Amino acid sequence: MSTLQVQKNESKPAQNKLWGGRFTGGLDPLMEAYNESLSYDRAFYAQDIAGSIVWARANKNVGILTEKEFKEIERGFLLVKKEWDSDSFKIKPEVDEDIHTANERRLGEVIGQAIAGKLHTGRSRNDQIAADLRLWVREKLIEIQEHLTSLLRIIVSRADSEIDFIFPGYTHLQRAQPVRWSHWLLNYGFFFAADFKRLKAVIKDLNHCPLGAGAISGNVFGVDREDIAKELGFDGLCWNSMNAVSDRDFLLETMSWGSRFMGHVSRIATDLCIYSSQESGFVKLSDAYSTGSSLMPQKKNPDALELLRGKSGQIHGLLTGLTSTLNSIPSCYNKDMQEGTPAILTTIHLLSTSTQILTGVLSTLSVNSANMRKALEPSMLATELADYLVKKGVPFRETHHVSGKVVALAEKEGKGMDELGVEVLRGVDERFEDDVGACFDYEAAVEKRDGKGGTARRSVREQIAVLKEMLETGEMPAWGPTG
């Protein structure tokens, strides 16, 4: 359609567009579709209604609304919310460009425009969407916090019950030293505990109220912003009206938190992909979190783990995209900021589902402790030989060199280090004595690492106690369990 045809066909903006009075011509239909946000910000319908009821009460308290008018608005909005809850709300695309317009339009149909038309007094969609976003994100992050707590409980429970299992610890994807399976679990437990702590800080930082800031310069009718904030469960106010409507840092902080958290999810998923391979065979995924091949009947693919890695990349990308969008916009509200809504909706959805999927994977995982034991090899005890000589007063740098020679000799002979015998070891270094054979004991090697944070049974039990205390109190003890 040509520009001339558009101009001929254009009509005045619909009466109940919130900005219609200034304009004499209508929107290009393509622009109408390009501009609308109801297709995604409808997710905030409950928050938008809650904020509107509180706003109406604030206006009633300063005489803009009578008590009767406020009660009608409250009654009408509760009916509107029931329609959304039951999925019976009828959207009018030609009118409802966003959730604010849709809710106010429907309120007018329910209680009459004479009263509904007073609702928006002193309020802008700028502070309205800022409040909706903070309310919605807060609610969803609290839900994610609960999912993360469940994930941590599974990790702690398995670490407690499977503490006897010993398997290879890896660095650079090479077998390094024997460790307890529980120690590996707790490695990620402490990653996720740190994520839990940071998530609490994100929730606290975003929990400030922008409502009452207006479009840019504040409210002229004297509404009590502190009362509004308290009624909506905020801890305090956004103190500058320009900042209140333009701040989307809380979205970036949420997404940044999610990006870091999903980095940890991706790492544990990669480990489990390796551990569940036929080459390792340490763990077996439940059928509930695996799929097969359309061609190869024998395949059992760790799709849940691979998707967790993939979703991690998607969240990193969403953060980068929104950071770029917000990077160069001028002060106060600009329509670019609307792009934050689909980004945060997708991020929150992925964070919530990914946390629950990982919890499901870990809670249904079966462990093959026999295969773990089989994977242990004497070369992983090379450090034990070095430490043996250290205890005889030999400098570690020298013992490291001696132990390396033993490893090379065993490889050359095609034997395990434990099969070389004392005389052969003495041929490498005469300071090896008859008791050197005790070095080739995996359980003993693990139990020697009994310092705080180590893989010995006592140390692992202490780590479990630390995480249990954190789950009980919500705080990480600084010096170990206090109970």
N, C-alpha and C positions, 0 to 999 in steps of 0.2 A: 504494500500500500504506500502511495506517495505521501510526502509531507502535506501536500495540498488536500488530499483525500482525508488525512487524519484531522486536519483543521476543520474540514467541512463536517465531519462526523462527530467531532468532539462535543461533549455536553458538560455542563457545570458539574463540579465535584458533588457527590452525594451529600445530602443535607447533614447526615450524621458522621461524616468524616470530621475528625476533631480539628482539622486545620482548614476546612472548606471555605470559610468566609472571605478569605483574602483573594481567592482565585476565581476568575471568570470563565476559564476554559478547563476542559477535562484532560485526563491523562491519556497518553498513548497506551493502548492495551498492553503492549509489551512492557512499558515502564511500570504499569500497574502490577504485573506479575513479577517484575524485577525488584520492585520495592517491597512487596508484601513479606511479612515474616510470620504470619499466623500458622503457616504450615509447620513451623518448628517451635515458636514461642508459646504455642498452645500448651506445651508441657508445663508452663507456669500458671495455669489457670487458677489453681488453689491458692498459690501465693499472691497472685494479683487480686483475687477476691478478698483474701485476708487483709492485705494492705489497704484495699479500698474501704473495707468496713472500719478499720482503725482510723483511716483518714476522715471518713464521714463523722466518726465520733469526735475527732479533734475539731472539725468544723462546727459540730453541734456545740462543743464546749465554748466556742468563741462567738456563738450567735448566728453563724451563717445558716445553720439548719435548726429547725425546731426539734424537740424530742420526738414528736410524731413523725416528722420527715426522716429523721435518723432511723427510727424503728422500721419504717417502710423500706428504706434502702437496705437495712440489715436483712429484713425478711426476703426482699427480692433477691439479694445476692445469695442467700442460702438456697433458694429455689434454683437459681442459675447454676450453683455449684452442684446440686443434685443432678442437673441435666448433664453436666460434664462428667460427673462420676459414673453415670449410667450410660454414657456414650450416646445420649439422645439430643445433645445440643446441636441445633441447626445453624450451620455456618452460612453466611450470605457473602459469597466471594466479592460481589461488587461493592460491598460496604466494609467488610471486616478485614482490614489490612493487617491488623496485629491483635494480640490478645486483649490489649486495653480497649481498643475500639469494639471488639466483639462483645466483651463483657458489659461495657457501658451501653451499647446498642440494645442488647438483650434485656438489661435492667430497665431501660426505658419502656420496652414492650410489656414488661411484667408489672411495673408500678406506675407507669406514665412518665412522659418526658418532663412534665412540670417539676417533679421532684428529682428525677434522675439527672436532669440537666444541671442541678446544683452540685453534684458530686465532685466535679473536677475543679471546683473553685480553688484557686491558689496552688494547684498541682500541675505539673508538666509530665508528659510521658518520659522526659529525661530522668527525673528522680524516681518515677514510677518503675521503669524497667531496671534501674540500678537497684532498687529495693527488691523487686521480684527475683533478680539474679542472685543477690546475696542470700535471700531466704531459701531459694531452691538449692543452691550449691551447698549451703550449710546443712540442710536436711539430708542431701545425698552423701555428703562427706561423713556425716554421723553414721549413716547406713554402711558405708565402706569401712569405717572404723570398726563396726561390729563384725563385718566379714573378716577383717584383718585379725581381729581377736580370735575368731574361730580358727583361722589358719595357724596362728601361733599356738593355740591349744593343741591342735593336731601334731604339730612339730614337737612340742614338749612331751606330749603323751607317748609318741613313738620313740623319742630319744630315751625316755624313762624305761619303756618296756623292752627295747631292743639294744640295751647298753652292752650286751655280751658280744655283739657281732663286730668282728675286726676285718677290715678290708684295706686295699691299697689307697693311700692318699696320693693325689697327683699334683705335680706342678709342671707347667708347660705340656700338659697332657702325657707326661711320662711318669711311670710309677716312682714314687719318692720315698715315703715312709709309711709303715702301717699305722692306721688310726682306727678309732672306734667309729662305726657307722653313726652312732649317736653324735659324735663330734662333728661329723659332716652335716648332719641335720641341724645342729645348733649353730653352725656357721651361718646358715641362712636364717635361723631363728633370730640371731642378733642383728642381721641385716634388716629383717622385717620389724624387729623391735625398735630399731632406730627410725624406720619409716613411720611406725606408730607414733613415736614421740614427735617427729616433724609434722605429722598430720594434725595432731592436737594444736600445734602452733599455727598451722594454716587456718584451721577453724577459728581460733581465737582472733587472728589478725583480720579476717574478713567480717567478723561479727560486729560491724558498726553500721549505723542507720543513715542512709542518704535521704530518706523521705522528709519532705518539708524544705528541700533545697530549691524547689521550683525548677525553672528551665535553666537558670544561671545565677540569679542574684538573691535568692532567698524568698521568704514568705512575707506578704504584706498584712496578713490578717491576724497575726499574733498566735498562731497555733503553737501548742506546747510540744516541741520536737522531742524533748526528753521523755514525756509521757508516751508519745508514739513509739519511740525506740524500746521502752520497757515493755509495752504491750505486745510488740512483735518479737520479744525475746532477744533483742540486741544488747550488747554490753555497754555500748556508748554511741556517740554520734560521729558522723563524718563532719568535721568542724568547719570546713570551708565549702560554700555552696557550689562554686565552680569546680572544685576538686571532687565534690560528692557525685556530680552527674557525669564526670569524665573519667573517674578512676576505674580502670579494669585490671589493675595490678593483681587483684585477688583472683582473677581468672588465670593470669599468667602464673601466679604462685601455686594455684591448684594444679595446673597442668605441668608445671615444673616438678612439683611433688610427684605427680603421676608418672612423669618421665623417669625420674630416679627410681621410684618403686618398681616400675615395669622393667627397668634395667636389671634389678635383682630377680624379678620373676623370670626374665629371659635367661639369666645365668643358671638358675636352678633347673629350668626346663632343658637347657643344653646338657647339663650334667646328667639328668635323668634319661635323656635320649641316648647318651653314651652308655650309661649303666644298664639300660634295658635292651641294648643291642645283643645279638647272638654272640658277638665277640666277647662281651663282658658277662652278660647273664646275671647281673647282681640283683636286678629287680624285674618285676613283671607288672605291666599296667593292667588294670581292670578292663574288661571288655567295654565297660561303660564309657571309657575315655580313649578308645582305640578304634581304628577302622581297618578294612582290608583292601586288597588290590582287586581291580576289575579284571585283571589278567592272571595274576599269580595267586592261587588259592592258599599257599602257605603263609602269605604275608600277614603280619599284624603290625600296623603302622601307629606310631605314637603321635597321632594327629593333634591331640589336645596340647601336647608339649610344643609341637611345631607351630601351632596357631598362637600359643602364648608368646612365642618369640616374634611372630609376625605382627601381632597386635601391639607389641612393644614398639616396633618401628613406626606403626601408624600414629601412636601417641607422640613419639618424638617429632614426627612431621607436623602434627596439628599444633604443637607448641611453637615450632619454628614459623609456621604460617601466621599464627596470630601475633607473635612477636613482631614479625615483619609488617603486618597490617597496622599495628598500634605505634610503630616506630616513629612515624613522621607526621602524624595528624596534629593539627593545631589544638590549642587549649579548648576546653569545654566539650560539649557533646557534638559529635560528627557521625554521620550515618555509617561510616566505615566500621564503627564500633558494633553495629548490628551483626557483623561477621563473627563476633565472639560467641554468639549464641549457639549456632550449629557446632562450632568447635568444642565448646564446653559440654554440650549435650552428648556428643560422640565420645569425648574423653571420659566423662563420668560413666557412661554405659559400658565402655570397654574396661575401665578400672573395676567396676562392680562385678561384671561377669567373669573377668579374668581371675579375680581374687577367689571367687566361688569355684571356678573350674580347678584352680591349683589346689584348693582345699579338698575338692573331690578326688583329684589324682592322688594326693598324699594319704588321704584317709582310706583309700581302697587298694593301694599299692601292696604287692606281696614281695617279700625279700627272700632271696636265696642265699642264706648264710654259708652254705657249703661251697657255692661258686666263689663267694667272697674270699673264703679261706684258700681255695685252690689258686686264686690269682696272686696270693702273696708269694714272693720269691726272695731267696737269701740276699740278693744284691741290695734289697731295700734295707738291709741291716748293716750296710757299709759304715754308716755313721756310728753304729754300736761299737765296731772295731776301733774307730778313731777315738771315741769316748773312753773305751777300755784303756788305751794307752795314755790318754790324758790323766786318768786317775792314777797312773804310775809316774806322773810328773813330766810327761813328754809334752812339749808345746803343741797346741792343736794344729797349727799350720803344718807341722811335721807329721803329725798323726794322720791328717787328711791325705797327705802324699802317700804315706804307707798304706792306708786303706785303699786308695786308688790303685796301687800296685797289686793288691790282693784281688780286687775286682777284675783287673786286666788279666791276671794269671788264671782266675776261674773261667773267664770267657775263653781264653786260649786252650785250656784243658777240657772245655766243654762240660764243666761240672758246676754245681752250686758251691758257693763259698763255704757252706757248712760241710761239704764233702772233701775238702782239701786235706784236713787233718792238721794236728798241732805241729808236726815236724815240717810240713810244707810251709805253714805260716811262719815258723821260726826261721825258715830259709829266707823269707822276705824281711823279717825283723826279729832279732833274737829276744826281744823283750816280751814276745807273746809267750804265755805260760799255759799249763794244763787246763786252767779254768777258763780259757778263752772260748770254749764251746758254749758257755752260758750266754754268749752274745747272740747266738742264733736261735733265739726264742722270741717269737712275735709277741706273745702276751706280756713277757717281761719287758720287752722294748717299749710297748705301749704304757705299761705301768710305771716306767721310769719317768715319763713326762707328767709328773704330778704337781708341777707348779701351777699357780692360778692361770686358768685359760688353757691348760694342757689337755691331752687326750687320755690321761689315766682315769680310771674309774672314779676316784675321789674328786678329781677336777671336773669331770663331766657332771657328776652329781651336783657340784656346787653351781655350775652354769645352769643346770635345770632349775635349781632353787632360785637363782637370780631371775630367770624368766617367769617362774611361777609367781614370785613376789611382784614383778612388774604387772602381770596380768591381774593380780588382786588389787594393787594400789594405783595402777596407771602410771607409775613412776619407776624409772630404772634406778636401783640402788647403786651408789657410787663405789662401795667397797665390798660388795657381796651381800648375800642374804642376811637379814637382820633377825630372822626368827630362830 
